[in-house]
Amino acid sequence: MEALKPLSEVQGVEAWALVGEDGFVLEAYRRPDIEVGDLLGGLGASVLASARAVAEELGKGPIEEVMVEYEEGPVLMVPTGKGPVLMVLLDQVASLGRVRLALKRVLPALLEELP
């Protein structure tokens, strides 16, 4: 996915993965010094399914973004609305604004590339 390449250059992005609803990674990037396990796709799909169930129960509408914050940095999960979910691993919370701004630029182009 050509549309996601600029995300790789954003300061604070350690890795990203475009994950199908089945949990399989469709495309991914990681910095050479970052280890990302094979379970990333399945875990992301599971977390997002739980978040969707909560949103439905609360009647809050569709999910725009899910963030899970860890000691070593947050993980963003952004549904595309066309099936796949974009997962972005950040180095620290301070990078959040910069990454969200980059996502606003990248997502429209990604949506054009998805079937």
C-alpha positions, -999 to 999 in steps of 0.1 A, spaced: 0 0 0 17 31 -13 -5 53 8 10 40 41 47 47 32 47 83 45 36 70 79 69 51 82 88 84 81 68 101 110 89 107 140 76 85 169 62 57 147 80 24 156 59 1 135 25 -1 117 4 -29 103 -26 -31 81 -46 -60 96 -75 -78 81 -107 -86 101 -94 -122 103 -63 -110 121 -39 -116 92 -14 -88 85 -19 -75 50 11 -51 50 35 -39 77 65 -18 85 88 -17 115 120 1 123 149 -23 122 155 -20 160 119 -29 168 107 -65 175 70 -70 166 56 -105 173 36 -126 150 5 -122 172 1 -85 165 -27 -89 139 -47 -113 160 -44 -92 191 -54 -61 173 -85 -78 158 -95 -91 192 -91 -57 210 -110 -39 183 -139 -65 184 -141 -59 222 -141 -21 217 -169 -24 190 -190 -45 215 -186 -18 241 -195 10 216 -226 -9 205 -237 -14 241 -232 23 250 -248 35 217 -218 57 210 -216 50 172 -188 36 152 -152 35 165 -129 61 152 -98 50 171 -88 28 199 -56 35 219 -40 12 244 -13 28 264 17 8 276 48 17 296 69 15 265 45 35 243 9 35 230 -7 15 203 -34 30 180 -59 9 162 -78 28 135 -106 11 116 -106 19 79 -144 14 75 -136 -11 46 -126 -41 67 -89 -37 75 -76 -20 106 -45 1 108 -24 -5 139 3 20 148 30 14 175 44 47 189 75 53 209 58 75 235 26 93 242 43 126 233 43 115 196 5 111 196 -4 145 181 21 142 153 10 107 145 -27 116 145 -20 145 121 -1 121 98 -30 96 100 -55 124 88 -33 128 57 -27 91 50 -61 76 56 -79 92 26 -53 79 2 -54 44 19 -92 43 15 -87 49 -22 -63 20 -25 -85 -5 -6 -110 -25 -26 
